[in-house]
Amino acid sequence: MTELELIIDLHKNSERQGPGSENDTLKALEFLNLPTDQDLKIADIGCGSGGQTITLAENLNGQITAVDLFQEFLNELNEKSQKLGLTEKIVTLKKSMDDLPFNKGEFDLIWSEGAIYNMGFENGLKKWKDFLKVGGYLAVSEITWITQSRPKEIEKFWKSEYPEIDVASNKIKQLENNGYSLVGYFYLSQDSWIYNYYKPMEERFDPFLKRHGNAEIARKVVNDNKTEIELYKKYKDYYSYGFYIARKSE
Ligand SMILES: C[S@@+](CC[C@H](N)C(=O)[O-])C[C@H]1O[C@@H](n2cnc3c(N)ncnc32)[C@H](O)[C@@H]1O
């Protein structure tokens, strides 16, 4: 197995593939002012196994196109939506987020939790804007510094993992410079990282290593995640996922 296949295997069969929670999704939804008397067209990009997709389907009218690059995650979402009787509302699509087959002005809402970084925040918000109606909403979560300065160790780690990491005021400026108006911002609680993402992942480490015969490449995948978790525990007061909710204004 390649390292990428192993990463997918580690993240399979879990509620979420990134920090977040049902409460965070609901909180972000509260900022939207969408028509309630018509069916909405919604895209959930980088949906993973669809923790947030289910919450969106349960709380909005209309149809959600849930996009991910990996079929394994989409299969899990399809199973969940079947169990919950939500197949009419959720359609899955295996596609890369930078090569979407959508039409201009097609969507009322584009949602993306912890995934826009795969194409870069600014690049993503520019490209996806075309698919939104004027007055439609973009709701994305993105790793964000929550203080103006921070220790060198964590600055160096995240700058090398994701050079676009920044403070919220700069991310908001990017939204405004690209034809969006901010309607809401908050950042995720530490519980959304620890209890909903890192702890369940830690519980999967041993079975994962066993499944892969404790191979060196599998140990590397685990160790990389352990490093990220240790750094989070040490520096959790300096960064989080910021949730940005914005309206396409022009
Ligand atoms: C950190 S996970 C977040 C998943 C989910 N939204 C959640 O919060 O649980 C990022 C997701 O982006 C997907 N992804 C990575 N690169 C992608 C791409 N180029 N196009 C579409 N999805 C991609 C991954 O498969 C993964 O499901």
The ligand as an SDF file (V2000), in Angstrom:
LIG
                    3D

 27 29  0  0  0  0  0  0  0  0999 V2000
   -9.6830   17.0010    6.7400 C   0  0  0  0  0  0  0  0  0  0  0  0
  -10.7810   16.0490    5.7180 S   0  0  0  0  0  0  0  0  0  0  0  0
  -12.3590   16.7580    6.1300 C   0  0  0  0  0  0  0  0  0  0  0  0
  -13.4980   15.8370    5.8050 C   0  0  0  0  0  0  0  0  0  0  0  0
  -14.8780   16.2750    6.2930 C   0  0  0  0  0  0  0  0  0  0  0  0
  -15.3150   17.5040    5.6840 N   0  0  0  0  0  0  0  0  0  0  0  0
  -14.8780   16.4200    7.7960 C   0  0  0  0  0  0  0  0  0  0  0  0
  -14.8010   17.5610    8.3000 O   0  0  0  0  0  0  0  0  0  0  0  0
  -14.9340   15.3790    8.4720 O   0  0  0  0  0  0  0  0  0  0  0  0
  -10.4500   16.6330    4.0860 C   0  0  0  0  0  0  0  0  0  0  0  0
  -11.2330   15.9140    2.9940 C   0  0  0  0  0  0  0  0  0  0  0  0
  -10.8720   16.4400    1.7230 O   0  0  0  0  0  0  0  0  0  0  0  0
  -10.7870   15.3640    0.7950 C   0  0  0  0  0  0  0  0  0  0  0  0
   -9.9220   15.7730   -0.3170 N   0  0  0  0  0  0  0  0  0  0  0  0
   -8.5750   15.8810   -0.3420 C   0  0  0  0  0  0  0  0  0  0  0  0
   -8.1600   16.3470   -1.5350 N   0  0  0  0  0  0  0  0  0  0  0  0
   -9.2850   16.5340   -2.2810 C   0  0  0  0  0  0  0  0  0  0  0  0
   -9.5320   16.9930   -3.6050 C   0  0  0  0  0  0  0  0  0  0  0  0
   -8.5290   17.3780   -4.3910 N   0  0  0  0  0  0  0  0  0  0  0  0
  -10.7970   17.0490   -4.0380 N   0  0  0  0  0  0  0  0  0  0  0  0
  -11.8490   16.6700   -3.2480 C   0  0  0  0  0  0  0  0  0  0  0  0
  -11.6750   16.2230   -1.9720 N   0  0  0  0  0  0  0  0  0  0  0  0
  -10.4160   16.1560   -1.5070 C   0  0  0  0  0  0  0  0  0  0  0  0
  -10.2330   14.2230    1.6180 C   0  0  0  0  0  0  0  0  0  0  0  0
  -10.4970   12.9640    1.0290 O   0  0  0  0  0  0  0  0  0  0  0  0
  -10.9580   14.4130    2.9310 C   0  0  0  0  0  0  0  0  0  0  0  0
  -12.1740   13.7210    2.9610 O   0  0  0  0  0  0  0  0  0  0  0  0
  1  2  1  0
  2  3  1  0
  2 10  1  0
  3  4  1  0
  4  5  1  0
  5  6  1  0
  5  7  1  0
  7  8  2  0
  7  9  1  0
 10 11  1  0
 11 12  1  0
 11 26  1  0
 12 13  1  0
 13 14  1  0
 13 24  1  0
 14 15  1  0
 14 23  1  0
 15 16  2  0
 16 17  1  0
 17 18  1  0
 17 23  2  0
 18 19  1  0
 18 20  2  0
 20 21  1  0
 21 22  2  0
 22 23  1  0
 24 25  1  0
 24 26  1  0
 26 27  1  0
M  CHG  2   2   1   9  -1
M  END
$$$$
